[in-house]
């Protein structure tokens, strides 16, 4: 099982917005162009969160993964359910579970079932522009994921915006855990419970996932703009890290 830090490993956004991605290339990248690309992504993410994923209602009720409230869901038919009038609060986990069920359904069906053809074309163009600017970081990361059997994404961001990011960045078939409230070590423990008796490898760019992997005694592969940047990461490199631990 490969556990990926999502932000700044598979998805570049913060480093575009604050210019650090471009600055790593010491003048060969247009910093302002990267910032502008990042702002466009940010606008699309926020709009999708609010329009399709109840984010204004549930942003204060972050959960570590989508099906963590499934035991509270009584299976009620939601086709005519009025989510705007059910007085959601954190004490009523059934109402929150309803929203998670709808979100999970939309997530599983993909972006094409939410956006019209014009918006899909805009998102495709934005993805291609970003991929070109980042020297195929996005498409190379996606290609690497497709070589593995099981990929889990762990993000330090809150769950719903992270799911939306996955959809917009073509990673919408991945299981996502949010460490926003519980930390990455707890998320890794959830993953271990979900997939017992297998080997794990953690891939990311930050200290928290590195420390959590060390605590779990799992191999950790550091991603940076150099040297192990996409498309520079290879299966051979990852296999070396795994062989050292296992």
N, C-alpha and C positions, 0 to 999 in steps of 0.2 A: 504494500500500500504506500503510495507516494502522497505525502502531506505537503501542500504548497502554501506558503505565505502568498496571499493574493496580490496585495498592493505593493507596487514597485518591484514585483517579481514576475508575475504573469501579466499584470495590468500596470501600465505607466500612466499616472495622472498627477499626483502631487508633485513629482519631479518636473513635469511639464509646466504646471501652474507656477511653481516658484523658481523655475529656470535652472535648477541644479542638473537636470539631464543634459541640457545644451552646454552648460558651463564645463561639464566633464570633458567636452571635446575641444576645449581651449581655443575657441574662436572659429571653428569650422562649421558650427551650427548656429542658425539664426535664433537667438534666445527669444525674441519677441514672437516669432512665429510659433514656437513651442507653447508659449503662454497663451496665445490666441486659440490654438488647438485645444489646450486644456480647458479653457473657459467654455468652449462650445460643448465639450463632453459634459462638463459640470452642469450646464443649462439643461441638456437632454436628460441627464440622470435625475435632477431635481423635479423636472416636469413629469417624467414617467412615474416617479415615486408618488407624487401627489395625485395624478390623474388616474392611475390604474392599481395602486398598491396600498391605499388607505394610510399613507404615511403621516398625514396631518393628524389622523386619529390615534395612531399607535406608536409614534416616534418615541414616546416616553416609556413604552412597555417593551423594550428590546429583549429578545430571547436568544439563546445561543444557537439554536437550530430550528428549522421549520416545523418538524413534527414533535417537538418537545411538549406540546399541549394536546396531542392527539387523544389522550385519555379523558380529556374534558369535553371532547366533541361527541355529541349524542347522535350525529348523523342526520340532523334535520335537513330537509330540502331547502336550499338557499336560493332557489331560482327567483322567488318573489320576495326575498328577505330585504327589508329596508335598513341598510347599515347606517343610514344617517339619523335614525330615530331610535336606536336601541340603547342609548345611554351607556356606552362602553366605559368601564373603569377597571382598574387593575385587579380588583377583588373578584370580578366576574370573568374567570378564565375561560368559560364556555364561549362567551362572545368573542374573546380574543382568538380562541381556537377556530371559530368560524372564519375569521379573517385569514388566519394562517392557511386554512383549507382552500380558500379561494385563491390566495397568493400562490400556493403550491401548484394548484391546477393551471394557473396562468404561466407559471415558471416552466412547468413540464411541457406545455404546448408550444412555447417559444414566442419569439418576437413577432413573427409573421401573423399570429393570431391576435395581436394587439394593435400594431401600427398599420396604417394604410400603405399602399404601394409607393406613394410619394415620399413618405417619411422613411420607409425601408430603404429607398434609393439614397436618401440623404445620409442615413446611417452607414450604408455601404461605402459611400464616397468619403465620409469622415474616417471610417476605419482604414480605408486604403491610403488616405492622406497621412494619417498617423503612422501607419505601418511603414510608409516610405520615409517619413521624417525620422523615425527611430530605427532605420536600417533593418526592417523586417522583424523587429522585436516581437510584435504581437503574433504574426503568422508563424514565426519560428517556435514561439512558446506553445502555440496551439498544436503545431505539428509534433512537438515533443510529447505533449500530453496524449496524443492519439497513439503513441507507441506503447503506452502503459496500460495495464489492466484496470487498476483502480486508482483514481486521483481524488483526493479530498482537498478542498480549499479552506484555509483558515484565515480570517481577516480580523484586524483590530478595529475595523469600522463596525457600525451597527448593521444588523442583519438585512433589513429590507433594502436600503441603498446598495448594499453589497450584492444582493441578488439581482437588482436592476443593472448594476455594472456588469455582472456576468452575462446577462442577456444582451446588453448593448455591445459588449466586447467579444461576443461569440463564444462564451464559455458556459452557456446555459444548460448543459447536461451534467454539471458538476454538483456534488453535494457540498454545501457551504456551512461552515461553523463561524459564529461571531464570538470573538474573545473580549468584546467591548466591556462586559461586566464581569466575566469569570476568569479572564486571563488565558493565555495560550496553553499553559500546562494543563489546566482543566479541560480545555478543548481536546488536547491530545489524549487525555484519559477517556473522554467520550468516544473518540475514534477507536481507541484500543478495545473498549467494551463492544463496539459495533463490529469490529473485525478481530476476533480472538485468534490466537495461534498463527499469526502471519508475521512476516518481517516488514519493518517500516523504514522509510527514509524521508527526512524533512529537508525541504529546499526553500530558502528564503534569503532575505537581505538584512534582517534585524537581529538585535541582541536577544529579544525576548524569546523568539522561536529557537534561537541557538541554545539558550540556557534551558528551555523546556525540553528540547531534544536531548541535551546532555543529562538532564535529570531522568528522562525515560530510558537512557542508554541506547538511543537511536542515532544513526549517522546523520550528520547535518552538512548540507552543501551550501556554501555561501554564494549568493548571486550579487554581483556588483556590475556597474556599467563597464568595468574592466576588472579582471580578465574573463570571468565566467559569465559574460553577458550573452543573452540570446542574440544571434544564433550560435554563439560560441560553445554553449553547453552541449555535451554529447552523452550518449548512453555509456560510453567507455569511462568518462570522467565519473559519472554517478556510480557506476558499478565498482569503481575503485574505492570510493568512500564506503559503499555498502560492505565490500569484502573486508575492509579494515576492522569493522565493528562485528560483523557476523562470521 
